[in-house]
Amino acid sequence: MSPSLDTAGLGARAAEMLDELAQISASADHLTRFFLTPEHRRGADLVARWMRQAGLEVTEDALGTVRGHRPGASPDAPRLLFGSHIDTVENAGRFDGCLGVVLPILALDWLARSGHQAPFGIDVLAFGDEEGSRFPTTLSASAAIAGIFSPSMLAARDSDGVRFEDALRAYGKDPADIPAAAYDPARVIAYVEAHIEQGPVLEVEGEPLGIVTAIAGASRLSVTVTGEAGHAGTVPMRLRHDALLGAAEMALAIERIAVEAGDGMVATVGRVHVEPGAVNVIPARVVFTVDLRSGSDLSRRTALERLEREAHHVADRRGLGVVISAFHEVGTVPCFPDLQRRLAEAAASLGARPVWMPSGAGHDGQAVSRLCPIGMLFVRCRGGISHNPAEYASPADMGLAAGTLVRFIERFEWPGPAGSLREAGESA
Amino acid sequence: MSPSLDTAGLGARAAEMLDELAQISASADHLTRFFLTPEHRRGADLVARWMRQAGLEVTEDALGTVRGHRPGASPDAPRLLFGSHIDTVENAGRFDGCLGVVLPILALDWLARSGHQAPFGIDVLAFGDEEGSRFPTTLSASAAIAGIFSPSMLAARDSDGVRFEDALRAYGKDPADIPAAAYDPARVIAYVEAHIEQGPVLEVEGEPLGIVTAIAGASRLSVTVTGEAGHAGTVPMRLRHDALLGAAEMALAIERIAVEAGDGMVATVGRVHVEPGAVNVIPARVVFTVDLRSGSDLSRRTALERLEREAHHVADRRGLGVVISAFHEVGTVPCFPDLQRRLAEAAASLGARPVWMPSGAGHDGQAVSRLCPIGMLFVRCRGGISHNPAEYASPADMGLAAGTLVRFIERFEWPGPAGSLREAGESA
């Protein structure tokens, strides 16, 4: 163990690396780095250079995922995986994804310098397709390492009509090699991803680090409320069937349902379309969306049932029709309790008192969870702002997170007490 | 008095006349008759022919208003005015406006045949610009007879760029003659307009006729609610400033205010714009409209103040900004109590039990109210539907309305007991 862990130095170096990576962009005045583009290539090359500087053996898989490997006691030793993604949204911040690639490289660099040795191997993975900014696919790279890549993804097209498969070949990859990108589940211990929070909780709590309990499941619904158009001046209030007022009550019911769940559930009505949408006509039809997320699938399902019930109650009372249809469903991915505990203890050893919280946003860990237990470490970001040039995490907080990964790896025992990780997982 | 008033015959004839007028349209498959068009010309000519058949002297003023005159005891005798409009919206029904031209012609025809004589003169007016379908002006024709025509209207342009003034000249009129279209207030007794209700109240009440108590004043507001955008998955409910949920509460408060006014006030949120309007982003800004109408200006002002107060209360509680601005204000035009009573008594003499109600829609009477006391008679229309080919009033109801006008004229005393009408007006 390295008692004099220089987290400030690690944080400063992380900031430098993120600045350097942010220079690689499709645009001169803002950061945009899409999957399988020249910018992706240059970003991957920079990450590979850093990995080599940290003593890692670098390879690249059929999806362009850069893999930095630190051997364990034997070539067949099971591996602990770290990683995140280096693609960005358009006009992005520099922390989202990249932080989770830079931090484990810095941690492994520190460990190499401090003479740390482990019986297990360690891989750092830099995925290229998390944001889904280019193709209408997402998590294709992390799906490949988990062995769940769907060949149908190859037919997807970007906004210029370029097929995923053709872009992949132009990037120098052969789709025939994708199956070989998959890890053998028997040879993987766990996957740990560090990421900025992308929300305001840590800032509000005044804590630099968060332990993710689960990547929230999400339901997206389209709700159509049908009433009766009418002249805004001539139809008395008691004779109206105003679709908008029904929708307003439903939106407030949805808020109440999320708040009363009391377990971090969030619900958002983000899009509202009113017909006919004239100043002097009673709304006849309203279509709105609901985005509902929870760290518990049971809680989410219960909320959806209550939402359905309350929407129909409102509709019945007001003489309206209502049709609810789900157009997107992703189940909750729980983080492995044992990994949560280990990450929290590592953070605590550096004086942090991390906040336990679900992740409302999606991450590569969702795909990797099909391969092995996953854990996630959140880093406070200013104002909760993400997907925006104003995205910011302080060097001090990033240093603490790098130090947490160092301590996590130093304290990691493998094989630990027989089946410890698996048992914890089965009870999750 | 004509005891054997054939209301069924009058209604059947009204339906025939409305059918004939509805054939005059800019379109072969639906009814569209705009101001100062060839269709307006043909419609006006047909109305003039009916007027002559009813024994009226026909003239036309500088706005194209057809005026059918029945002389009183002397050429200078004060006149009782009846009328409505013969222009339509696009794809219109055949009753809106035209009914109020056809019914008094039928009433005067009946009275002429029954040998009725009156000391006062009677004019039937067919206005051509009530709907505002062609120019962004409205009530220009009724404003002219009231002496309140604004010359600025002449500069208005239709959607083809044609100026109001040029259209008027092409119609064969000279703007210099507009002042001469105004009646001398000292020579006018009152104005009475029959109109379909354009709302569902009479149908719901099961009564064919309504006595209008006032043409409702209206306020139109734009309400802008400002919150804070955020990731739908990562911002906990307690940290949100969701502009849409604030707007939803305000819309429901507006409904409550109108219902609790308990005096026929109606309020409508018809248009809603949500920004950024994405499924997974907390709404940062919502702009919505409010259309508020009441037969009492005091009641409307009180409601607006309460609306302002409650909107700010909601905004404060949710940490939102709110700005309310009025973009349209029209004061209430009360119908003359004495005319209401006379119309009701005339209807009652035919066995009807008319419903007293405000008019939520606007009418030519609003402009004419600047000239003289006004009264309005509503006729039940099916489903409350108007501005639509499905618009319908039954021959039986129209006949009862024509009969009511006959009785109203027969019983009208002028000069009545000294100052009777004026006194009633002053106490209104």
Interface residues (C-beta under 8 A of the other chain):
Chain A: E197 Q198 G199 P200 V201 V204 A216 A218 R220 G230 H231 A232 G233 T234 V235 P236 M237 R238 L239 D242 L244 L245 A247 A248 E249 A251 L252 E255 A258 V259 G264 M265 V266 A267 T268 V269 G270 R271 V272 V274 G277 A278 V279 N280 V281 I282 P283 T289 D291 R293 S359 G360 A361 G362 G384 S386 H387
Chain B: E197 Q198 G199 P200 V201 V204 A216 A218 R220 G230 H231 A232 G233 T234 V235 P236 M237 R238 L239 D242 L244 L245 A247 A248 E249 A251 L252 E255 A258 V259 G264 M265 V266 A267 T268 V269 G270 R271 V272 V274 G277 A278 V279 N280 V281 I282 P283 T289 D291 R293 S359 G360 A361 G362 G384 S386 H387
